[in-house]
Amino acid sequence: MPKAKAKKKPLRRGVKAKADAMKAARNHQHHGTPRKAAPRKASAAKLQYVPWHMVQLEQLNPLLKRQFVVGQDLMLARVLLKKGCIVPEHSHHNEQLTYVLEGALKFWIDGREIIVQEGETLSIPPNMPHKAEALMDTIDLDIFTPPRADWINKNDDYLRRQER
């Protein structure tokens, strides 16, 4: 003898009940017992898809170009340096990671000379004075946290003139 099929509750009723429960939970969250508000950032992070060819390539001096993308708490810069380009000694409150995609950079930092070659990374702590020279045509990625306000506001005159 075939088994009788169990009757299913109408789907609509289940969906409506679930929606009502979610609505009640939201109302309780917002209108229930007051809770201490968590500190909020000025703006929420947002998803960004940014092909480099869509980002302005800024010519800072005859030997230096850059592009950058800014997130909520960090900045990614693509820096193109011709051989002999010198980034004068400077420091900033931003933590920096430098990754050399092509070429090589020589850094003067913390009383040492460090050569960072293709595929290598250098981590520069905040407020540490440093200087760099492109030993050959170089492309590097620099990551800063927080984002560099001086770059965003174009208050970076030390990059806009070329030292020799």
Backbone as a chain_set.jsonl record, in Angstrom:
{"seq": "MPKAKAKKKPLRRGVKAKADAMKAARNHQHHGTPRKAAPRKASAAKLQYVPWHMVQLEQLNPLLKRQFVVGQDLMLARVLLKKGCIVPEHSHHNEQLTYVLEGALKFWIDGREIIVQEGETLSIPPNMPHKAEALMDTIDLDIFTPPRADWINKNDDYLRRQER", "coords": {"N": [[0.837, -1.169, 0.0], [0.668, 2.208, -0.928], [2.455, 4.91, 0.659], [1.014, 7.656, 2.396], [1.31, 10.995, 1.378], [2.852, 13.589, 3.225], [1.235, 16.532, 4.221], [2.228, 19.697, 3.086], [3.018, 22.833, 4.547], [1.736, 25.894, 3.365], [4.02, 27.719, 1.372], [4.044, 30.492, 1.301], [2.993, 31.26, 3.76], [5.039, 30.451, 5.523], [7.193, 32.059, 4.664], [6.131, 34.601, 5.146], [5.837, 34.484, 7.937], [8.508, 34.277, 8.677], [9.494, 36.723, 7.719], [8.007, 38.475, 9.315], [9.057, 37.808, 11.827], [11.719, 38.655, 11.478], [11.304, 41.39, 11.14], [10.26, 42.057, 13.638], [12.491, 41.507, 15.198], [14.254, 43.459, 14.243], [12.882, 45.782, 15.027], [12.977, 45.461, 17.771], [15.702, 45.653, 18.148], [16.146, 48.351, 17.487], [14.317, 49.763, 18.992], [14.249, 48.742, 21.493], [15.734, 48.076, 24.693], [17.893, 50.699, 25.488], [21.158, 50.801, 24.146], [24.696, 51.248, 24.54], [26.091, 53.217, 22.082], [28.181, 52.131, 19.45], [31.399, 53.421, 18.538], [31.485, 55.328, 15.558], [32.766, 55.461, 12.249], [33.658, 58.207, 10.12], [32.799, 57.763, 7.491], [31.434, 54.957, 5.806], [33.208, 52.081, 4.676], [33.501, 51.315, 1.202], [32.786, 49.18, -1.54], [35.087, 48.99, -4.178], [35.999, 48.837, -7.542], [38.739, 49.191, -9.428], [40.318, 49.678, -12.29], [43.716, 50.168, -13.23], [44.184, 51.629, -15.588], [42.149, 53.425, -15.62], [42.709, 55.298, -13.732], [43.985, 58.477, -13.015], [47.173, 59.286, -14.233], [49.597, 60.829, -12.658], [51.98, 63.259, -13.301], [54.692, 64.012, -11.503], [57.289, 65.001, -11.508], [59.958, 65.221, -13.961], [60.976, 62.594, -13.78], [59.25, 61.049, -12.305], [56.159, 59.503, -11.77], [52.79, 58.879, -10.676], [49.964, 56.99, -9.446], [47.004, 56.654, -7.531], [44.761, 54.926, -5.299], [42.205, 55.351, -2.994], [41.059, 54.009, -0.002], [38.942, 53.418, 2.846], [40.584, 53.303, 5.185], [43.097, 53.022, 4.187], [45.591, 53.427, 1.58], [46.483, 52.752, -1.758], [49.181, 53.029, -3.841], [50.512, 53.338, -7.078], [53.629, 53.639, -8.265], [55.784, 55.11, -10.577], [59.041, 55.225, -11.451], [61.777, 56.686, -13.071], [65.09, 55.632, -13.967], [67.519, 56.861, -11.74], [65.88, 58.657, -10.492], [65.212, 60.486, -7.584], [63.749, 60.226, -4.466], [63.372, 62.575, -2.171], [64.656, 62.827, 1.242], [62.259, 62.277, 3.73], [59.531, 62.131, 6.069], [56.59, 60.658, 7.496], [53.438, 60.364, 9.187], [52.219, 58.075, 8.489], [52.031, 54.552, 8.231], [53.956, 52.517, 6.051], [54.102, 50.264, 3.334], [56.201, 49.015, 0.915], [56.301, 47.548, -2.235], [58.178, 46.202, -4.727], [57.47, 45.966, -8.028], [58.717, 45.935, -10.555], [62.134, 46.465, -11.41], [64.388, 48.269, -9.196], [64.899, 49.726, -5.998], [66.861, 51.882, -4.018], [67.115, 52.456, -0.653], [67.683, 54.845, 1.907], [67.643, 54.552, 5.178], [66.998, 54.553, 8.624], [69.723, 54.71, 9.298], [70.854, 52.922, 7.54], [71.58, 51.443, 4.307], [69.385, 50.088, 2.061], [68.628, 47.866, -0.447], [65.908, 47.293, -2.417], [64.611, 44.925, -4.384], [63.0, 43.709, -7.427], [60.039, 42.02, -6.654], [60.411, 42.133, -3.945], [59.813, 43.406, -0.596], [59.466, 46.264, 1.534], [58.968, 47.373, 4.782], [57.993, 50.283, 6.298], [58.04, 51.955, 9.261], [55.76, 54.287, 10.943], [56.657, 57.778, 10.974], [59.399, 57.487, 10.43], [62.285, 58.725, 9.093], [63.161, 58.644, 5.63], [64.737, 58.006, 2.441], [64.887, 57.575, -1.113], [66.196, 56.028, -4.116], [65.84, 55.37, -7.55], [67.306, 52.659, -8.989], [67.145, 51.662, -11.456], [64.756, 51.855, -14.164], [61.71, 51.757, -12.542], [58.826, 50.214, -11.115], [56.673, 50.486, -8.489], [54.545, 49.422, -5.785], [52.995, 51.192, -3.285], [51.699, 51.039, -0.083], [49.728, 52.721, 2.184], [48.775, 53.499, 5.505], [47.224, 55.562, 7.8], [45.503, 56.817, 4.794], [47.49, 58.995, 2.672], [47.168, 62.22, 3.292], [48.566, 64.459, 2.375], [49.263, 63.729, -0.224], [46.759, 63.354, -1.399], [45.718, 65.933, -1.212], [47.55, 67.265, -2.707], [49.789, 68.461, -1.516], [52.52, 67.924, -1.589], [55.165, 68.893, -2.144], [57.86, 68.118, -1.99], [58.086, 65.965, -3.671], [57.578, 67.006, -6.119], [59.642, 68.312, -7.253], [62.813, 67.703, -8.753], [65.564, 66.201, -7.361], [69.107, 65.971, -7.687]], "CA": [[0.0, 0.0, 0.0], [1.501, 3.419, -0.974], [2.412, 5.806, 1.833], [0.349, 8.944, 2.166], [2.238, 12.118, 1.411], [2.579, 14.573, 4.281], [0.813, 17.847, 3.703], [3.192, 20.781, 3.331], [2.415, 24.139, 4.839], [1.947, 26.79, 2.219], [5.28, 28.443, 1.422], [3.788, 31.899, 1.581], [2.814, 31.441, 5.2], [6.351, 30.331, 6.144], [7.972, 33.241, 4.307], [5.563, 35.747, 5.865], [6.187, 34.343, 9.35], [9.935, 34.6, 8.808], [9.625, 38.172, 7.529], [7.469, 39.121, 10.52], [10.017, 37.604, 12.911], [12.867, 39.531, 11.219], [10.856, 42.761, 11.398], [10.163, 42.204, 15.094], [13.861, 41.562, 15.726], [14.795, 44.787, 13.922], [12.216, 46.766, 15.889], [13.507, 45.299, 19.115], [17.051, 46.201, 18.125], [16.149, 49.802, 17.404], [13.406, 50.404, 19.943], [14.298, 48.03, 22.77], [16.553, 48.676, 25.731], [18.979, 51.482, 24.882], [22.505, 50.277, 24.3], [25.738, 52.232, 24.253], [26.396, 53.202, 20.647], [29.578, 51.878, 19.086], [31.96, 54.559, 17.81], [31.3, 55.19, 14.119], [33.709, 56.166, 11.391], [33.025, 59.292, 9.374], [32.096, 57.186, 6.358], [31.593, 53.512, 5.73], [34.005, 51.592, 3.547], [32.655, 50.893, 0.096], [33.42, 48.333, -2.539], [35.588, 49.725, -5.337], [36.747, 48.104, -8.564], [39.443, 50.292, -10.078], [41.414, 49.323, -13.205], [44.73, 51.228, -13.226], [44.09, 52.497, -16.77], [41.103, 54.421, -15.369], [43.191, 56.211, -12.689], [44.862, 59.519, -13.556], [48.611, 59.124, -14.049], [50.048, 62.179, -12.305], [53.415, 63.515, -13.534], [55.151, 64.853, -10.397], [58.494, 65.645, -12.029], [60.31, 64.499, -15.192], [61.344, 61.202, -13.539], [58.35, 60.418, -11.334], [54.707, 59.516, -11.991], [52.091, 58.023, -9.713], [48.516, 56.846, -9.421], [46.622, 56.053, -6.258], [43.371, 54.627, -4.979], [42.033, 55.566, -1.557], [39.984, 53.306, 0.684], [38.543, 54.075, 4.09], [41.686, 53.4, 6.134], [44.384, 52.8, 3.545], [45.793, 53.957, 0.229], [47.386, 51.988, -2.599], [49.759, 53.894, -4.877], [51.382, 52.738, -8.095], [54.631, 54.683, -8.471], [56.668, 54.823, -11.705], [60.258, 56.021, -11.295], [62.825, 56.478, -14.068], [66.415, 55.443, -13.378], [68.113, 58.092, -11.228], [64.893, 59.452, -9.734], [65.457, 60.516, -6.138], [62.683, 60.682, -3.576], [64.141, 63.196, -1.08], [64.358, 62.369, 2.598], [61.002, 62.777, 4.293], [58.864, 61.187, 6.974], [55.142, 60.881, 7.587], [52.83, 59.611, 10.28], [51.596, 56.9, 7.905], [52.809, 53.335, 8.048], [54.125, 52.304, 4.61], [54.659, 49.036, 2.777], [56.616, 49.194, -0.475], [56.524, 46.299, -2.945], [58.734, 46.517, -6.044], [56.97, 45.094, -9.105], [59.776, 45.88, -11.575], [63.243, 47.365, -11.133], [65.014, 48.226, -7.871], [65.007, 50.995, -5.264], [67.822, 51.939, -2.912], [66.602, 53.288, 0.431], [68.501, 55.26, 3.042], [66.644, 54.53, 6.246], [67.44, 54.054, 9.924], [71.171, 54.592, 9.295], [71.293, 51.836, 6.654], [71.199, 51.451, 2.902], [68.675, 48.844, 1.763], [68.194, 47.766, -1.837], [64.693, 46.491, -2.556], [64.551, 44.521, -5.783], [61.748, 43.164, -7.937], [59.481, 40.93, -5.856], [60.729, 42.305, -2.529], [58.989, 44.35, 0.15], [60.054, 46.997, 2.656], [57.975, 47.935, 5.703], [58.532, 51.501, 6.916], [57.165, 52.378, 10.367], [55.408, 55.712, 10.954], [57.601, 58.798, 11.453], [60.802, 57.12, 10.218], [62.818, 59.408, 7.908], [63.694, 57.769, 4.591], [65.032, 58.57, 1.125], [65.017, 56.464, -2.054], [66.672, 56.303, -5.469], [65.577, 54.3, -8.511], [68.557, 52.169, -9.566], [66.768, 51.422, -12.853], [63.334, 52.167, -14.283], [61.07, 50.96, -11.482], [57.398, 50.361, -10.781], [56.418, 49.907, -7.174], [53.263, 49.657, -5.132], [53.122, 51.658, -1.907], [50.458, 50.972, 0.683], [49.813, 53.61, 3.344], [47.648, 53.594, 6.417], [46.046, 55.954, 7.026], [45.834, 57.412, 3.49], [48.342, 60.186, 2.699], [46.411, 63.456, 3.034], [49.385, 65.379, 1.577], [49.154, 63.315, -1.622], [45.38, 63.609, -1.843], [45.558, 67.389, -1.322], [48.655, 67.757, -3.549], [50.718, 69.242, -0.686], [53.703, 67.074, -1.54], [56.157, 69.593, -2.962], [59.152, 67.423, -1.99], [58.083, 65.033, -4.807], [57.304, 67.734, -7.353], [60.894, 68.858, -7.803], [63.752, 66.612, -8.892], [66.929, 66.359, -6.812], [70.166, 65.214, -8.377]], "C": [[0.892, 1.247, 0.0], [1.316, 4.277, 0.262], [1.733, 7.11, 1.457], [1.389, 10.05, 2.274], [1.838, 13.091, 2.507], [2.197, 15.891, 3.622], [1.849, 18.894, 4.065], [2.432, 22.047, 3.654], [2.634, 25.029, 3.636], [3.226, 27.612, 2.425], [5.073, 29.891, 1.82], [3.674, 32.145, 3.074], [4.166, 31.386, 5.916], [7.211, 31.561, 5.88], [7.473, 34.447, 5.075], [5.932, 35.68, 7.345], [7.648, 34.718, 9.582], [10.16, 36.111, 8.675], [9.129, 38.924, 8.752], [8.444, 38.996, 11.689], [11.236, 38.511, 12.733], [12.515, 40.979, 11.51], [10.788, 43.018, 12.898], [11.557, 42.319, 15.706], [14.486, 42.924, 15.452], [14.183, 45.844, 14.825], [12.742, 46.671, 17.31], [14.908, 45.895, 19.204], [17.029, 47.721, 18.234], [15.301, 50.474, 18.471], [13.395, 49.726, 21.303], [15.117, 48.805, 23.78], [17.698, 49.455, 25.087], [20.326, 50.837, 25.173], [23.487, 51.388, 23.984], [26.106, 52.106, 22.779], [27.88, 52.954, 20.433], [30.114, 53.101, 18.357], [31.844, 54.303, 16.308], [32.361, 55.979, 13.387], [32.938, 57.221, 10.622], [32.257, 58.764, 8.167], [32.377, 55.695, 6.319], [32.452, 53.152, 4.521], [33.055, 51.156, 2.451], [33.474, 50.05, -0.867], [33.852, 49.194, -3.716], [36.279, 48.746, -6.271], [37.405, 49.178, -9.411], [40.553, 49.756, -10.987], [42.417, 50.475, -13.272], [44.6, 52.15, -14.433], [42.998, 53.56, -16.622], [41.527, 55.464, -14.326], [44.17, 57.199, -13.322], [46.32, 59.207, -13.225], [49.188, 60.523, -13.881], [51.56, 62.295, -12.491], [53.88, 64.487, -12.453], [56.413, 65.626, -10.75], [58.924, 64.825, -13.238], [60.615, 63.004, -15.0], [60.352, 60.425, -12.685], [56.883, 60.62, -11.701], [54.069, 58.634, -10.93], [50.594, 58.018, -9.982], [48.192, 56.338, -8.026], [45.124, 55.897, -6.138], [43.259, 54.706, -3.467], [40.836, 54.777, -1.058], [39.63, 54.06, 1.947], [39.738, 54.311, 5.008], [43.054, 53.187, 5.501], [44.39, 53.365, 2.137], [46.765, 53.028, -0.476], [47.858, 52.902, -3.709], [50.621, 53.04, -5.808], [52.341, 53.852, -8.511], [55.585, 54.238, -9.576], [57.852, 55.777, -11.63], [61.23, 55.67, -12.412], [64.159, 56.318, -13.336], [66.996, 56.796, -12.964], [67.147, 58.97, -10.457], [65.194, 59.33, -8.245], [64.194, 61.012, -5.443], [63.405, 61.233, -2.36], [63.742, 62.662, 0.298], [63.108, 63.068, 3.12], [60.523, 61.757, 5.325], [57.396, 61.571, 7.025], [54.586, 59.998, 8.689], [52.181, 58.316, 9.796], [52.557, 55.717, 7.928], [52.85, 53.057, 6.547], [54.676, 50.914, 4.33], [54.982, 49.324, 1.318], [56.892, 47.827, -1.068], [56.99, 46.651, -4.351], [58.24, 45.479, -7.055], [58.032, 44.86, -10.165], [60.88, 46.84, -11.159], [63.823, 47.175, -9.744], [65.092, 49.636, -7.298], [66.046, 50.849, -4.163], [67.268, 52.919, -1.891], [67.719, 53.627, 1.397], [67.511, 55.431, 4.177], [67.254, 53.932, 7.511], [68.95, 53.793, 9.95], [71.708, 53.489, 8.388], [70.913, 52.138, 5.216], [70.583, 50.083, 2.612], [68.256, 48.881, 0.304], [67.019, 46.794, -1.892], [64.525, 46.202, -4.04], [63.18, 43.967, -6.134], [61.298, 41.967, -7.088], [59.74, 41.052, -4.37], [59.907, 43.445, -1.921], [59.795, 45.012, 1.255], [58.917, 47.585, 3.477], [58.609, 49.108, 6.434], [57.573, 51.953, 8.013], [56.811, 53.868, 10.269], [56.543, 56.562, 11.492], [59.079, 58.428, 11.307], [61.315, 57.815, 8.952], [63.419, 58.401, 6.919], [63.833, 58.52, 3.273], [65.182, 57.379, 0.186], [65.562, 56.955, -3.392], [66.346, 55.101, -6.344], [66.894, 53.903, -9.168], [68.381, 51.809, -11.041], [65.306, 51.841, -12.969], [62.571, 51.199, -13.376], [59.58, 51.264, -11.4], [57.22, 49.721, -9.425], [54.998, 50.215, -6.72], [53.565, 50.08, -3.703], [51.752, 51.61, -1.268], [50.667, 51.818, 1.927], [48.561, 53.462, 4.198], [48.037, 54.559, 7.519], [46.473, 56.528, 5.666], [46.642, 58.703, 3.654], [47.535, 61.42, 2.315], [47.22, 64.425, 2.18], [49.347, 64.996, 0.097], [47.767, 63.638, -2.177], [45.179, 65.101, -2.105], [46.642, 68.058, -2.158], [49.57, 68.738, -2.805], [52.024, 68.486, -0.517], [54.808, 67.642, -2.428], [57.502, 68.869, -3.024], [59.229, 66.427, -3.15], [57.995, 65.765, -6.153], [58.528, 68.457, -7.908], [61.899, 67.699, -7.815], [65.11, 66.995, -8.32], [67.883, 65.573, -7.664], [71.315, 65.088, -7.454]], "O": [[1.789, 1.348, 0.838], [0.23, 4.376, 0.834], [1.868, 7.597, 0.335], [2.241, 10.032, 3.162], [0.658, 13.383, 2.701], [2.765, 16.295, 2.608], [2.295, 18.971, 5.21], [1.354, 22.305, 3.118], [3.654, 24.904, 2.957], [3.475, 28.131, 3.513], [5.852, 30.445, 2.596], [4.201, 33.131, 3.589], [4.418, 32.185, 6.818], [7.887, 32.05, 6.785], [8.266, 35.231, 5.597], [6.297, 36.692, 7.943], [7.981, 35.391, 10.558], [10.929, 36.698, 9.436], [9.749, 39.897, 9.182], [8.639, 39.944, 12.449], [11.738, 39.073, 13.706], [13.329, 41.719, 12.064], [11.21, 44.073, 13.373], [11.783, 43.12, 16.612], [15.164, 43.485, 16.313], [14.893, 46.712, 15.333], [12.932, 47.689, 17.977], [15.262, 46.549, 20.185], [17.806, 48.307, 18.988], [15.54, 51.63, 18.818], [12.611, 50.101, 22.175], [15.189, 50.033, 23.733], [18.399, 48.92, 24.228], [20.598, 50.391, 26.288], [23.171, 52.337, 23.267], [26.396, 51.012, 22.294], [28.725, 53.498, 21.144], [29.369, 53.757, 17.629], [32.079, 53.187, 15.844], [32.8, 57.034, 13.846], [31.717, 57.14, 10.488], [31.177, 59.265, 7.855], [33.435, 55.238, 6.751], [32.426, 53.826, 3.491], [31.948, 50.689, 2.719], [34.69, 50.2, -0.982], [33.085, 50.027, -4.198], [37.065, 47.911, -5.824], [36.72, 49.983, -10.042], [41.628, 49.413, -10.496], [42.015, 51.635, -13.361], [44.88, 53.344, -14.319], [42.935, 54.495, -17.42], [40.785, 56.411, -14.066], [45.068, 56.808, -14.067], [46.656, 58.903, -12.081], [49.258, 61.3, -14.833], [52.325, 61.525, -11.911], [53.508, 65.661, -12.478], [56.583, 66.773, -10.336], [58.297, 63.804, -13.519], [60.522, 62.231, -15.954], [60.591, 59.258, -12.373], [56.425, 61.743, -11.912], [54.717, 57.758, -10.358], [50.045, 58.902, -10.64], [49.013, 55.665, -7.403], [44.337, 56.607, -6.763], [44.113, 54.192, -2.744], [39.741, 54.863, -1.614], [39.987, 55.229, 2.093], [39.891, 55.404, 5.553], [44.064, 53.171, 6.204], [43.353, 53.727, 1.58], [47.743, 52.569, 0.114], [47.051, 53.482, -4.434], [51.351, 52.149, -5.373], [51.92, 54.88, -9.041], [56.129, 53.134, -9.529], [57.686, 56.993, -11.734], [61.481, 54.494, -12.674], [64.328, 56.812, -12.221], [66.969, 57.755, -13.735], [67.568, 59.94, -9.827], [65.4, 58.237, -7.718], [63.647, 62.063, -5.779], [63.991, 60.471, -1.591], [62.652, 62.123, 0.488], [62.934, 64.277, 2.969], [61.063, 60.655, 5.424], [57.016, 62.677, 6.64], [55.201, 59.002, 9.071], [51.654, 57.547, 10.6], [53.752, 55.871, 7.673], [51.878, 53.334, 5.844], [55.596, 50.447, 5.002], [54.135, 49.819, 0.574], [57.627, 47.031, -0.485], [56.274, 47.327, -5.09], [58.544, 44.29, -6.955], [58.23, 43.734, -10.621], [60.601, 47.91, -10.617], [63.769, 46.084, -9.176], [65.32, 50.607, -8.02], [66.104, 49.834, -3.47], [66.984, 54.072, -2.217], [68.592, 52.804, 1.672], [66.659, 56.319, 4.157], [67.948, 52.916, 7.454], [69.413, 52.81, 10.529], [72.89, 53.155, 8.458], [70.048, 52.97, 4.942], [71.192, 49.048, 2.885], [67.6, 49.827, -0.132], [67.12, 45.64, -1.475], [64.323, 47.109, -4.847], [62.321, 43.779, -5.273], [62.064, 41.037, -6.84], [59.339, 40.179, -3.601], [59.386, 44.312, -2.623], [60.692, 44.403, 1.839], [58.011, 48.217, 2.935], [59.63, 48.956, 7.104], [56.425, 52.296, 7.732], [57.498, 54.622, 9.581], [57.3, 56.126, 12.359], [59.924, 59.0, 11.995], [60.834, 57.528, 7.855], [64.088, 57.445, 7.31], [63.156, 59.517, 3.022], [65.559, 56.291, 0.623], [65.415, 58.122, -3.755], [66.546, 53.956, -5.94], [67.528, 54.723, -9.832], [69.359, 51.671, -11.776], [64.679, 52.154, -11.957], [62.765, 49.985, -13.438], [59.138, 52.398, -11.586], [57.568, 48.557, -9.225], [54.35, 51.14, -7.21], [54.307, 49.401, -2.993], [50.767, 52.08, -1.838], [51.658, 51.657, 2.64], [47.449, 53.319, 3.69], [49.095, 54.391, 8.125], [47.665, 56.706, 5.415], [46.496, 59.413, 4.648], [47.252, 61.635, 1.136], [46.654, 65.139, 1.352], [49.398, 65.881, -0.758], [47.635, 64.138, -3.294], [44.552, 65.488, -3.091], [46.652, 69.281, -2.302], [50.058, 69.71, -3.38], [52.569, 68.419, 0.585], [55.314, 66.975, -3.331], [58.215, 68.995, -4.019], [60.329, 66.075, -3.575], [58.305, 65.193, -7.198], [58.44, 69.139, -8.929], [61.828, 66.812, -6.965], [65.724, 67.977, -8.737], [67.489, 64.598, -8.303], [72.33, 64.489, -7.81]]}, "num_chains": 1, "name": "protein.A"}
